Amino acid sequence: MDDTPCRRFFLEPDQPLHRRYLALRAFFIDGLSLSAIAEQLGSTYHTVRSWVRDFRVACRAGQVPPFSLSHVWAGRPAKPTLGRRPIPTSQPPPTPAVSASRRGGGCAPG
């Protein structure tokens, strides 16, 4: 089974929010340097630094980042909502299958 298009989704992010998510994850979780992240994503050091700065500000303010629909975030437990779905504050990023299909590739079941 050729998973090249599926791997490409993670290795060659082309959606802005996807790239930002990967950069922030690489910084906060993987401990990579800003310059290493910028090089890996084909971005600039200053752009990645701005993403980290803005994310920290949002976290401290308790704001949900634009790529997250989670209500369990910034150390706050989720409040149960019986029978009601929360209204998202922004559009979620496309799923891997949707994004790949827009590029002409896809993760076809094997």
C-alpha positions, 0 to 999 in steps of 0.5 A: 500500500502506497501511503505517500500522499498520506505521509506528504500531509504531515511532511509537507503542510500547505495549509496555514493553520496546519503549518502553525500547529506543527510549528507550535507542537515542535516548539512546545512538545518536541523542544526544537529551536525556533530556527530549526522549526523555521528551516523545517517548515520553510518559514522564517525565524521571525514568523515562527517566533511570532506564532510562539509569542501569539500562542503564549498570549492566547494561552495566558488569556484562556483563549482557544487557539484557531486550530482547536475545537477542544474545551479542555484546554489551558488546564481547564476541565471541560464543562459537560453540555448535555444534549448540546454541541458547542458552537465552534469559534472558528473553522477547523482545519481540513482533515487529512483526506479532505486536504489531500484530495484537494491537492489531487492526492488522497489516502485511499483505503487499502 
